[in-house]
Amino acid sequence: MKKYALNEITTSQFIFFIYKTQVGMGILTMPRITAEEAGTDGWLSVIFGYFLAIFISLVIIKVMEKYPEDTLFDLLPKVFGKWIGKLFIIGWIGYTGYFAIVLLLMTVFIIQVWIFPQTPSFLVMWLFLIPIYMITRSGIRVIGRYAEFVYFITLWMVPLLLFGLKDAHWLNLLPILKEGWKPVLVAVQKTVVPFIGFELAFILYPFLKNKKSALKGIIIANTLTFLLYMYVIIITYVYFSPDEIKEYTWPTLNILKSIELPFLERFEIIFLSFYMIILSMTIIPFLFTAAFGTSKLFGQKSHKIHVRIYIGVIAFFSIFYTPIGQNMESLGKWADYLGIGFGYAFPILFGLYVFIYTKLKNRRLSA
């Protein structure tokens, strides 16, 4: 019997799991962070970021094909030994746990700025943690189903940005490569982080029912993310002037603020209310991975108690910590560094190590 047979997920769940993990904060911030580095040529940087994400994703799948019944947390002690393997597990727990906390704080900050400015941050945090806890504790299969649900229930939100085209200035995109390739290449480091989420294939692969579809699935997930980012970036670039877009923290929301309906004064509030569902699906996979890693570290079968501990600790400390803009920027930078390290550098180095380890192991067996 397969080790994780009871929690198997379908290929579509695998795709939406990765896709919805990637497109949380990136939709709100990608237009500004690319414009700061490359101006309206930032869409070219997204293309480079996409191909880099595809390459790393292929490396991850090729590594996992060698050990189809093991998650990363099962595999690390096998190839590195018990103690070094545990150190790597702790590193991954720290990375995913920190990422989940930063995303939670950013979400609370956005809710306070746009919806509940007078509500204490810890109350917003507690209300948001309740559904996150209920889904995270239920395991991979439920999270996969939730990812499908989030995709279909929020699909109507994508065309809304087209309202911004009524005030579009397409000449903003011209000329292409205004300052050459250097700003575009510099901005690539900003575009790779919003693709973070594909590295969770290290955890998802053994749960996948049809493992032969993993390669196709992860390419589709990254491509969906890429197409959505390009769609959002192009619309924001033609709506705002090249200098104006840099003044807004979340340009996407500012476009929606311009939508006026005769029966609704602030349409962006409705949008954000549904967008919280998308953000929850960004947070849940990282929180689950941290809890799952902790359960593996201590040799326990269930991750539920660890989810309760994480949620309890976050809820307690939220009483004493209020997210503010400057702190969010600092926390976000550290999350970016960790994302590049664990999402991009680690798979390459780990893939090389597994390749050498497998070769040496096979040579010893044949000798």
C-alpha positions in Angstrom: 0.0 0.0 0.0 1.2 3.5 -0.8 2.4 5.5 2.2 0.1 8.4 1.5 -2.7 6.6 -0.3 -5.4 7.9 2.1 -4.7 11.5 1.2 -4.2 11.2 -2.6 -5.0 14.3 -4.7 -6.0 14.5 -8.4 -3.9 16.2 -11.1 -6.3 19.2 -11.2 -6.0 19.6 -7.4 -2.2 19.5 -7.8 -2.4 22.2 -10.4 -4.7 24.5 -8.5 -2.8 23.8 -5.2 0.4 25.3 -6.7 -1.3 27.9 -8.8 -3.3 29.4 -6.0 -0.3 29.3 -3.7 1.5 31.5 -6.1 -1.0 34.2 -6.9 -1.8 35.7 -3.6 0.2 38.9 -2.8 1.9 38.9 -6.2 -1.3 40.1 -8.0 -1.4 43.2 -5.7 2.3 44.0 -5.6 3.9 42.7 -8.8 3.0 45.8 -11.0 4.7 48.2 -8.6 7.8 46.2 -7.8 8.6 45.5 -11.5 7.9 49.1 -12.4 10.3 50.4 -9.8 13.2 48.4 -11.4 12.4 48.2 -15.1 9.6 50.8 -15.7 7.0 49.6 -18.1 9.5 47.0 -19.5 8.8 45.0 -16.3 6.6 42.6 -18.2 9.7 41.3 -19.9 11.2 40.5 -16.5 8.1 38.4 -15.8 8.9 36.3 -18.8 12.4 35.6 -17.5 11.0 34.8 -14.1 8.5 32.4 -15.6 11.1 30.4 -17.5 13.3 30.2 -14.4 10.4 28.9 -12.3 9.6 26.3 -15.0 13.3 25.2 -15.0 13.4 24.8 -11.2 10.0 23.1 -11.2 11.3 20.5 -13.7 14.4 19.9 -11.4 12.0 19.3 -8.4 9.9 16.8 -10.3 12.9 14.9 -11.7 14.3 14.6 -8.1 11.0 13.3 -6.8 10.6 10.8 -9.6 13.5 8.9 -8.1 11.7 8.6 -4.7 8.0 8.7 -5.6 6.7 7.5 -2.2 8.6 10.0 -0.1 8.0 13.7 0.7 11.0 16.0 1.1 10.8 15.4 4.9 11.1 11.7 4.4 13.8 12.0 1.8 16.2 14.4 3.6 17.2 11.9 6.4 17.6 9.2 3.7 20.2 11.0 1.6 21.9 13.2 4.3 21.7 11.0 7.3 19.5 11.4 10.4 21.0 14.5 12.0 21.9 16.6 8.9 18.6 15.6 7.5 16.8 16.9 10.6 18.7 20.2 10.3 17.4 20.6 6.7 13.9 19.8 7.9 14.2 22.5 10.6 15.3 24.9 7.9 12.2 24.1 5.8 9.9 24.4 8.8 11.4 27.8 9.5 11.1 28.9 5.9 7.5 27.8 5.4 6.4 28.9 8.9 7.9 32.3 8.4 6.4 32.7 5.0 2.9 31.8 6.4 3.3 34.3 9.2 4.4 37.1 6.9 1.5 36.4 4.5 -0.9 36.5 7.5 0.4 39.8 8.7 0.3 41.3 5.2 -3.3 40.1 4.8 -4.3 41.6 8.2 -2.6 44.9 7.2 -4.5 45.1 3.9 -7.8 44.4 5.6 -7.1 47.1 8.2 -6.1 49.7 5.6 -9.0 49.0 3.1 -11.8 47.6 5.1 -11.6 47.8 9.0 -9.2 50.7 9.8 -10.7 51.0 13.4 -10.7 47.3 14.3 -7.8 46.0 16.4 -5.4 43.9 14.3 -5.6 40.9 16.7 -9.4 40.6 16.2 -8.9 40.6 12.4 -6.2 38.0 12.8 -8.3 35.8 15.0 -11.3 35.9 12.7 -9.0 35.1 9.7 -7.3 32.2 11.5 -10.5 30.3 12.2 -11.2 29.1 8.6 -7.4 28.7 8.0 -7.1 26.4 11.0 -10.2 24.3 10.0 -8.8 23.7 6.5 -5.1 23.2 7.4 -5.8 20.6 10.0 -7.8 18.5 7.5 -4.8 17.5 5.4 -3.7 17.6 1.8 -6.8 16.1 0.2 -9.1 18.8 1.8 -6.6 21.6 0.9 -6.6 20.3 -2.7 -10.4 20.4 -2.9 -10.3 23.9 -1.3 -7.8 25.0 -4.0 -10.3 23.9 -6.7 -13.1 25.6 -4.9 -11.1 28.9 -4.6 -10.3 28.8 -8.3 -13.9 28.5 -9.5 -15.5 30.7 -6.9 -13.1 33.6 -7.7 -12.9 33.2 -11.5 -15.3 36.0 -12.0 -12.8 38.5 -10.4 -10.3 38.2 -13.2 -12.2 40.2 -15.9 -13.0 43.0 -13.5 -9.6 44.7 -14.2 -10.8 45.1 -17.8 -12.8 48.1 -16.6 -9.4 49.9 -16.3 -9.0 49.7 -20.1 -11.5 52.5 -20.6 -8.8 54.9 -19.3 -5.9 53.0 -20.9 -3.0 54.7 -22.6 -1.3 52.0 -24.6 1.6 54.3 -25.5 2.8 53.8 -21.9 4.3 50.5 -23.1 6.4 52.2 -25.8 9.2 52.2 -26.6 10.2 48.7 -25.5 13.6 48.4 -23.8 13.7 52.2 -23.1 16.9 51.9 -21.1 18.2 48.6 -22.5 18.3 45.1 -21.0 20.0 45.9 -17.7 16.9 47.2 -15.8 14.9 44.2 -17.2 17.5 41.7 -15.9 17.8 43.5 -12.6 14.0 43.3 -12.1 14.1 39.5 -12.6 15.0 39.1 -9.0 11.7 40.8 -8.1 9.7 38.6 -10.4 10.9 35.2 -9.2 9.5 35.6 -5.7 5.8 35.9 -6.8 6.2 32.5 -8.5 7.2 30.9 -5.1 4.9 28.0 -4.3 6.1 25.5 -7.0 8.7 24.2 -4.5 5.8 22.7 -2.5 5.8 20.0 -5.1 8.5 18.5 -2.9 5.7 17.8 -0.4 2.8 17.2 -2.9 4.4 14.7 -5.2 3.9 11.5 -3.1 0.2 12.5 -2.6 -0.4 12.8 -6.3 -2.6 9.9 -7.6 -1.2 10.0 -11.1 2.4 10.8 -10.7 3.1 10.6 -14.4 1.1 13.9 -14.7 3.3 15.8 -12.3 5.5 17.3 -14.9 2.6 18.4 -17.0 0.7 19.6 -13.9 3.5 21.8 -12.6 4.1 23.4 -16.0 0.4 24.2 -16.3 0.3 25.7 -12.8 3.3 28.0 -13.5 1.8 28.9 -16.9 -1.5 29.9 -15.3 0.4 32.1 -12.8 2.4 33.6 -15.6 -0.6 34.5 -17.7 -2.4 36.1 -14.8 0.6 38.1 -13.8 1.1 39.3 -17.4 -2.6 40.2 -17.6 -2.5 42.3 -14.4 0.8 44.0 -15.2 -0.2 45.0 -18.7 -3.5 46.5 -17.5 -1.9 48.4 -14.7 0.9 49.7 -16.9 -1.5 51.2 -19.4 -3.8 52.5 -16.7 -1.2 54.4 -14.7 1.6 56.6 -16.0 5.1 55.1 -15.6 5.8 57.4 -12.6 2.3 57.2 -11.1 2.3 53.4 -10.7 5.3 53.6 -8.4 3.3 55.8 -5.9 0.7 53.1 -5.1 1.5 50.1 -2.8 -1.2 48.0 -4.4 -2.0 49.4 -7.9 -4.4 46.6 -8.7 -6.7 47.7 -5.9 -6.5 51.3 -7.0 -7.8 50.4 -10.4 -10.8 48.7 -8.8 -11.4 51.7 -6.7 -12.2 53.6 -9.9 -15.1 51.3 -10.7 -18.4 53.1 -10.0 -21.7 51.4 -9.7 -25.0 53.2 -9.1 -25.9 50.9 -6.2 -22.4 50.5 -4.7 -20.0 53.2 -3.6 -16.8 51.2 -2.9 -16.6 48.2 -5.2 -13.1 47.4 -4.1 -14.4 46.3 -0.7 -16.5 43.6 -2.3 -13.4 42.6 -4.4 -11.2 42.4 -1.3 -13.8 40.4 0.6 -13.5 37.7 -2.0 -9.8 38.2 -2.4 -9.3 37.1 1.3 -10.3 33.6 0.1 -7.5 33.7 -2.4 -5.0 34.9 0.2 -6.1 32.2 2.6 -5.2 29.6 -0.1 -1.7 31.3 -0.3 -1.2 31.0 3.5 -2.7 27.5 4.1 -0.1 25.5 2.0 2.9 27.1 3.8 1.3 26.6 7.3 0.4 23.0 6.5 4.0 22.3 5.3 5.4 23.8 8.5 3.1 21.7 10.6 3.6 18.6 8.5 7.4 19.1 8.8 7.2 19.4 12.6 5.2 16.2 12.8 7.9 14.4 10.7 10.6 15.9 12.9 9.1 14.4 16.0 8.1 11.1 14.3 4.3 11.7 14.7 1.8 10.6 12.1 -0.7 13.4 12.6 0.1 17.1 12.0 -3.1 18.3 13.6 -1.7 19.0 17.1 1.1 21.0 15.4 -1.4 23.1 13.5 -3.1 23.9 16.8 0.2 24.9 18.3 1.1 27.2 15.4 -2.3 28.8 15.3 -2.3 29.3 19.1 1.1 30.9 19.1 0.2 33.2 16.2 -3.1 34.2 17.8 -1.3 34.9 21.2 1.4 37.1 19.8 -1.0 39.0 17.5 -2.3 40.6 20.7 1.1 42.4 21.1 2.0 43.1 17.5 0.3 45.4 15.1 1.4 45.3 11.5 2.5 48.6 10.0 3.9 49.6 6.6 7.6 49.8 7.5 7.6 46.6 9.4 5.8 44.8 6.6 8.4 46.0 4.1 11.2 44.7 6.3 9.5 41.3 6.9 8.7 41.0 3.2 12.4 41.5 2.2 13.4 38.6 4.5 10.7 36.5 3.1 12.0 37.2 -0.4 15.5 36.1 0.6 14.2 32.9 2.1 12.0 32.3 -0.9 15.0 32.6 -3.3 17.1 30.4 -1.1 14.6 27.6 -0.5 12.6 28.0 -3.7 15.4 28.4 -6.2 18.8 27.7 -4.8 17.9 24.7 -2.7 16.2 22.6 -5.5 19.3 23.0 -7.7 21.8 22.1 -5.0 19.6 19.3 -3.7 19.1 18.0 -7.2 22.8 17.9 -7.9 23.4 16.1 -4.6 20.7 13.5 -5.2 22.1 12.9 -8.7 25.5 12.2 -7.3 24.2 10.3 -4.3 22.1 8.0 -6.6 25.0 7.4 -9.0 27.3 6.4 -6.2 24.7 4.2 -4.6 24.0 2.4 -7.8 27.8 1.9 -8.4 28.2 0.4 -4.9 25.2 -2.0 -5.6 26.6 -3.1 -8.9 30.2 -3.6 -7.6 
